[in-house]
Amino acid sequence: MNHMVQLLVVQLSLTFGVAGLLWPEKLVAVFDVLMFPWPATYKLVRANACGALAIAVILFAAIISRLHV
């Protein structure tokens, strides 16, 4: 069951990462709410998307390595 939660986190990271890279203009409104004192920019959304994709890759590698032990 623990793997299912981790796989869900990987899928959510991939979803937000790809959405941030393909449609940053649609996520700027969400980031305006989440990061209230600072204005959200396209550069910030794209940087967050790249970070989300990196987290997804790292978590996926951790899950795969744990399954093969």
C-alpha positions, 0 to 999 in steps of 0.5 A, a space after each residue: 500500500 505504501 507504494 501506491 501512495 508514492 506512485 500517486 505522488 509521482 503521478 501528481 508531480 508528473 501532471 503538474 510538471 507537464 501542465 506547467 510546461 505546456 500551459 503556464 498561462 492557465 496555472 499562473 492564476 493558481 500560483 497567484 493564490 498559492 504564493 500570495 505576497 509574490 506575483 506569479 510569473 511564467 518563469 516561476 511556473 516553468 521553474 516549478 514545473 521543471 522541479 515537479 518533473 525532477 521530483 517525479 523522476 527521483 521518486 520513480 527511481 526510488 520506487 524502482 530501486 526498492 522493488 528490485 531489492 
